Amino acid sequence: MTDPATIATPAEAAGHARPSQEEAEAAVRTLILWAGDDPAREGLLDTPKRVAKSYLELFGGYATDPVQLLQRSFEEVAGYDEMVVLRDIRLESHCEHHMVPIIGRAHVGYLPRGRVVGISKLARVVDAFSKRLQIQEKLTAQIANAINDVLDPIGVAVVVEAAHQCMTTRGVHKHGVTMVTSTMLGAFRDDHATRREFLSIINGRAGTFEG
């Protein structure tokens, strides 16, 4: 992970100073009071500190530079020029409208143009963007655009499937609903056979490609 001090967060870019730990904990106490409980009771005494600490983990994507993750790539691929796909990447994010969890999985594929990147880096790019306040549409595009901009592949494909607790645990209370978004760039957008092959792979039907 990149040193957070070297990355300008959206808050800093907008001219906002980062609150102190004490200010963050005070804000949590205010929310506990607003919800109707007593932050001074035994069970809640350490909750503000725990919540502030958990936020550092839940929103650790603001301290990670996705471009830096992708910059170390490899050219010794023995002429390999077929698609690289990493599917079923666990995704944990938070809705920027209600700040409740978005839980799902991402499938990432690209057609290399002579350079490949370590597969763990693809998963970390997903984490870097998902561990921020998000909407799924933007998240999907951010993952694809970062890979496309840094690796300059022939094409990039990203599909995200996720359940949003802003509609399963509140609001309309629709359980079992999954949102699916996709971003297709380059060959995955322009070549139907390439797109079908990718979709076939992520759906677990490798070997039955159309085209």
GULOLUM-440832 format. One line per field, with one value per residue (C-alpha): residue number from 1; residue in three letters; y, x, z. Coordinates in steps of 0.25 Angstrom, whole numbers, plus 2048, in hexadecimal, padded with zeros to 3 digits. Example, Ala and Ser with C-alpha at 12.3 -4.5 7.8 and 13.67 -1.06 7.14 Angstrom:
BEGIN
resi = c(1,2)
resn = c(Ala,Ser)
v = c(7EE,7FC)
u = c(831,837)
w = c(81F,81D)
***
This chain:
BEGIN
resi = c(1,2,3,4,5,6,7,8,9,10,11,12,13,14,15,16,17,18,19,20,21,22,23,24,25,26,27,28,29,30,31,32,33,34,35,36,37,38,39,40,41,42,43,44,45,46,47,48,49,50,51,52,53,54,55,56,57,58,59,60,61,62,63,64,65,66,67,68,69,70,71,72,73,74,75,76,77,78,79,80,81,82,83,84,85,86,87,88,89,90,91,92,93,94,95,96,97,98,99,100,101,102,103,104,105,106,107,108,109,110,111,112,113,114,115,116,117,118,119,120,121,122,123,124,125,126,127,128,129,130,131,132,133,134,135,136,137,138,139,140,141,142,143,144,145,146,147,148,149,150,151,152,153,154,155,156,157,158,159,160,161,162,163,164,165,166,167,168,169,170,171,172,173,174,175,176,177,178,179,180,181,182,183,184,185,186,187,188,189,190,191,192,193,194,195,196,197,198,199,200,201,202,203,204,205,206,207,208,209,210,211)
resn = c(Met,Thr,Asp,Pro,Ala,Thr,Ile,Ala,Thr,Pro,Ala,Glu,Ala,Ala,Gly,His,Ala,Arg,Pro,Ser,Gln,Glu,Glu,Ala,Glu,Ala,Ala,Val,Arg,Thr,Leu,Ile,Leu,Trp,Ala,Gly,Asp,Asp,Pro,Ala,Arg,Glu,Gly,Leu,Leu,Asp,Thr,Pro,Lys,Arg,Val,Ala,Lys,Ser,Tyr,Leu,Glu,Leu,Phe,Gly,Gly,Tyr,Ala,Thr,Asp,Pro,Val,Gln,Leu,Leu,Gln,Arg,Ser,Phe,Glu,Glu,Val,Ala,Gly,Tyr,Asp,Glu,Met,Val,Val,Leu,Arg,Asp,Ile,Arg,Leu,Glu,Ser,His,Cys,Glu,His,His,Met,Val,Pro,Ile,Ile,Gly,Arg,Ala,His,Val,Gly,Tyr,Leu,Pro,Arg,Gly,Arg,Val,Val,Gly,Ile,Ser,Lys,Leu,Ala,Arg,Val,Val,Asp,Ala,Phe,Ser,Lys,Arg,Leu,Gln,Ile,Gln,Glu,Lys,Leu,Thr,Ala,Gln,Ile,Ala,Asn,Ala,Ile,Asn,Asp,Val,Leu,Asp,Pro,Ile,Gly,Val,Ala,Val,Val,Val,Glu,Ala,Ala,His,Gln,Cys,Met,Thr,Thr,Arg,Gly,Val,His,Lys,His,Gly,Val,Thr,Met,Val,Thr,Ser,Thr,Met,Leu,Gly,Ala,Phe,Arg,Asp,Asp,His,Ala,Thr,Arg,Arg,Glu,Phe,Leu,Ser,Ile,Ile,Asn,Gly,Arg,Ala,Gly,Thr,Phe,Glu,Gly)
v = c(800,80E,817,81F,82C,82B,82A,835,830,837,83E,844,847,84F,857,84F,84C,83E,83D,838,82B,832,83A,82D,826,832,831,822,826,830,826,81C,827,82B,81C,81C,815,81A,81A,81A,80D,801,7FA,806,80D,808,808,815,811,803,80A,814,809,800,80C,80C,7FE,7FF,80B,807,809,818,815,80C,811,807,80C,809,7FB,7F8,7FF,7F2,7E9,7DE,7DD,7CE,7C8,7BE,7C4,7C2,7CB,7C5,7CB,7CB,7CA,7CA,7C7,7C7,7D1,7D4,7E3,7EA,7F9,803,80B,81A,81D,816,811,802,7F6,7F2,7E3,7DB,7D7,7DC,7D6,7DC,7D9,7DF,7DC,7DF,7E7,7E0,7E3,7DC,7E0,7D7,7D2,7D6,7E4,7E3,7DF,7EB,7F4,7F0,7F2,800,805,7FD,801,80F,815,810,80E,801,807,810,805,7FC,807,80B,7FD,7FB,809,808,7FA,800,80D,806,7F9,7FE,7F0,7ED,7ED,7EC,7E6,7E8,7E2,7E5,7DE,7E3,7E4,7F1,7F2,800,7F8,7EB,7F0,7FD,804,7FA,7EE,7E6,7DA,7D1,7DC,7DD,7E9,7E6,7F0,7EF,7F7,7F2,7FA,7F7,7E9,7E5,7F0,7EF,7E0,7D8,7CB,7D0,7D5,7C8,7C1,7C9,7C8,7B9,7B8,7C0,7B8,7AB,7A5,7A6,79C,7A0,7AD,7B3,7BA)
u = c(800,805,808,7FA,802,806,7F8,7EF,7E1,7D4,7D3,7E1,7DF,7D2,7DA,7D5,7DF,7DE,7D8,7E0,7DD,7D7,7CD,7C9,7C6,7BE,7B6,7B3,7AE,7A5,79F,79D,795,78D,789,784,78F,798,7A7,7AB,7A5,7AF,7AC,7AE,7BA,7C5,7BB,7C0,7CE,7CB,7C2,7CD,7D7,7CE,7CC,7DB,7D9,7CC,7D0,7DF,7DD,7E0,7EE,7F1,7F5,7EF,7F9,805,800,7FF,80C,815,812,819,81D,822,815,81B,812,805,7FA,7ED,7E4,7E7,7DB,7DA,7CC,7C5,7CD,7C6,7C1,7BE,7BA,7B0,7A5,7A8,79A,797,7A5,7A0,7A7,7A8,7AC,7AF,7B9,7C1,7C6,7D2,7D7,7E1,7E8,7F7,7FF,80C,80B,804,803,803,7F5,7F5,7F7,7E9,7E3,7E9,7E4,7D6,7D9,7DF,7D2,7C8,7CD,7C8,7BA,7B4,7A9,7AB,7AA,7B6,7BE,7BD,7C2,7CD,7D3,7D2,7D8,7E4,7E8,7E6,7EE,7FA,7FB,7F6,7F1,7E9,7DC,7D7,7CA,7C5,7B8,7B3,7A8,7A3,798,796,791,78B,780,780,781,77A,771,76A,76F,771,779,781,782,790,794,79D,7A5,7B0,7BA,7C0,7CC,7D3,7D2,7C7,7BE,7C1,7C2,7B6,7BD,7C8,7BD,7B5,7C2,7C4,7B6,7B6,7C3,7BD,7B0,7B9,7B7,7C5,7C6,7B9,7BC,7B4,7BA)
w = c(800,7FD,808,80A,80C,7FD,7F7,7F6,7FA,7F5,802,801,7F2,7F6,801,80D,818,81D,82B,837,83E,849,840,839,846,84A,83D,840,84E,848,83F,84B,852,846,844,852,85B,865,861,86F,873,875,867,85F,866,85C,850,84B,84B,844,839,836,835,82C,823,820,81B,814,80D,80B,7FC,7FE,802,7F6,7E8,7DE,7D3,7DC,7DE,7CF,7CB,7CD,7C2,7BA,7AC,7AC,7A8,79D,793,79B,795,79A,7A4,7B3,7BC,7CB,7D0,7DD,7E4,7F1,7F1,7FE,7FC,802,7FB,7FB,7FD,80A,80E,80F,809,7FB,7FB,7EE,7E4,7D8,7CC,7C5,7B7,7AD,7A0,7A2,798,79B,7AA,7B6,7C4,7D1,7D3,7E2,7DD,7D5,7E2,7EA,7DF,7E2,7F1,7EF,7E8,7F0,7FD,7FB,7FB,7EE,7E5,7DD,7CF,7D2,7D9,7CD,7C3,7CD,7CD,7BE,7BB,7C4,7BE,7B0,7B3,7B9,7B2,7A4,7A1,794,79D,7AB,7B1,7BF,7C4,7D2,7D9,7E7,7F1,7F7,806,803,7FD,804,813,811,807,7FE,806,7F9,7FD,7F3,7E9,7E2,7D9,7CD,7C6,7BB,7B4,7A7,7A0,793,78E,798,793,784,782,786,786,790,799,798,79C,7A8,7AD,7AA,7B3,7BF,7BE,7C0,7B2,7AD,7A1,79B,795,78A,77E)
***
